[in-house]
Structures are given as structure tokens and as C-alpha cells.
Amino acid sequence: MKYLVISDIHGDLAFINYIFKLIETEQPDKIILLGDMMSLGDDSRRILDLIDEYRNKLVLIQGNCDYPSFFNDNLLKYYRETINGKVFIFTHGHLMSSNTIENDVYVYGHTHMNELEEVDNHIFFNPGSIARPRGNSTNSYGLITDDELIIKDVDNNVIKKLTYRK
């Protein structure tokens, strides 16, 4: 089982095209887009091609820059799934509340900065922004495998890795 987790594309055509190649390379079982997929402009329409081609593998989370009508109202505020005995919640992050953590792994975007850390038996996993990183982050994406959470840069280098299933 492998999940590809991508956030904050912001309609960047070069990175939308990169995602098509990344899917071929990584061969994920599921693709989770954590929001802010589009931006104003024609390049955003290319994201619809991605959605159309991989619709059977995709989970679409609404970011603060996404318009539900653009995506035919197929956006989720959050998505929860148990993976290998751990409860994962996927959301964009702008609605995050630290007081309501009922999950083992919290996967989110929004900040454009990658993060992977365990705090009080909860894991916080932000793949960063594939198109517009901030702070000291680089263009990056995430992977969830049977026992690891991984953040990679767009040159396929591992930035951070954490074993979640011991």
C-alpha cells in the first residue's frame, strides 16, 4: 500500500505536469490532494485533467483557495481512514484545531512548510508545498507506506522519514 500526498499546487502548470510523472514513478494506490489545488488563471484547468485521469485513486480535500463549484462539489473538508491500525485524518490545515485531536496521524497542508514529528503519541505530517514552499522548506510531497511516513523533494531526495508502525 502506498499513498501519495500532495498539497498547495496553486494551479502551477509545471508542477501539475510534474505530478503526472510522479504518479508514474511512485505508482501509488491512492492519491490525496490536500487542497489549494487551483489558483486564478487558465493553468488551473489542467488540474481537472489530473482529476479526470486518476479519479478512482483520488481524495480531494478543499483548501482555503479552492472553489467547490470548480470541482463539481467533490471536495471534502477532511478525510479519515485507518491505515495499518492507525487513524489518519487528512485536511488542508486552515481549519485545524489542536483541541480536537482524536487521531493518531494528522496529515495537513496550508503552511507550505514540511513537517514530520511525533508529539504525545500523535504524529503531525505536512508534506509541504509541491509548488510554492515557504520558510526553509523546498518543493516537496509526502508518501505513506505500510510502515513509514516520508517527505521527499522533487528531485526524489528523502527530506524526512518516520516509522509510524512499530
WOVEN-V841287 format. One record per residue. N is the residue number from 1. RES is the residue in one small letter. OMEGA is omega in radians with two decimals (none if undefined). Layout:
n res omega
N RES OMEGA
N RES OMEGA
This chain:
n res omega
1 m 3.10
2 k 3.07
3 y 3.02
4 l -3.07
5 v -3.06
6 i 3.13
7 s 2.95
8 d 3.09
9 i 3.12
10 h 3.03
11 g -3.11
12 d -3.03
13 l -3.13
14 a -3.11
15 f 3.01
16 i 3.09
17 n 3.10
18 y -3.13
19 i 3.08
20 f 3.13
21 k -3.14
22 l 3.11
23 i 3.09
24 e -3.10
25 t -3.04
26 e -3.14
27 q -3.11
28 p 3.03
29 d 3.14
30 k 3.12
31 i 3.14
32 i 3.08
33 l -3.01
34 l 3.03
35 g -3.01
36 d -3.13
37 m -3.03
38 m 3.05
39 s 3.10
40 l 3.12
41 g -3.06
42 d -3.11
43 d -3.12
44 s -3.13
45 r 3.12
46 r 3.10
47 i 3.10
48 l 3.06
49 d 3.11
50 l -3.14
51 i -3.12
52 d -3.08
53 e -3.04
54 y -3.03
55 r -3.12
56 n -3.14
57 k -2.93
58 l 2.88
59 v -3.09
60 l 3.12
61 i -3.13
62 q 3.03
63 g -3.12
64 n 3.11
65 c -3.11
66 d 3.12
67 y -3.08
68 p -3.10
69 s 3.10
70 f -3.10
71 f -3.14
72 n 3.10
73 d 3.12
74 n -3.11
75 l 3.09
76 l 3.02
77 k 3.07
78 y 3.11
79 y -3.13
80 r 3.11
81 e 3.02
82 t -3.12
83 i 3.13
84 n 3.07
85 g 3.11
86 k 3.12
87 v 3.10
88 f 2.94
89 i -3.13
90 f 3.11
91 t 3.13
92 h 3.09
93 g -3.12
94 h 3.10
95 l -3.06
96 m 3.06
97 s -3.11
98 s -3.14
99 n -3.04
100 t -3.13
101 i 3.12
102 e -2.98
103 n 3.10
104 d -3.08
105 v 3.13
106 y -3.08
107 v -3.03
108 y 3.07
109 g 3.01
110 h -3.04
111 t -3.09
112 h 3.12
113 m -3.12
114 n -3.13
115 e 3.04
116 l -3.12
117 e 3.10
118 e 3.14
119 v 3.09
120 d 3.11
121 n 3.02
122 h 3.12
123 i 3.08
124 f -3.00
125 f 3.08
126 n -3.11
127 p -3.06
128 g 3.14
129 s 3.10
130 i -3.02
131 a -3.02
132 r -3.12
133 p 3.09
134 r 3.11
135 g 3.14
136 n -3.12
137 s 3.03
138 t 3.10
139 n -3.01
140 s 3.11
141 y -3.10
142 g 3.03
143 l 2.98
144 i 3.09
145 t -3.11
146 d -3.13
147 d -3.11
148 e 2.94
149 l -3.01
150 i 2.96
151 i 3.11
152 k 2.99
153 d -3.06
154 v 3.02
155 d 3.08
156 n 3.08
157 n 3.08
158 v 3.11
159 i -3.14
160 k 3.12
161 k 3.13
162 l 3.05
163 t -3.12
164 y -3.12
165 r -3.02
166 k none
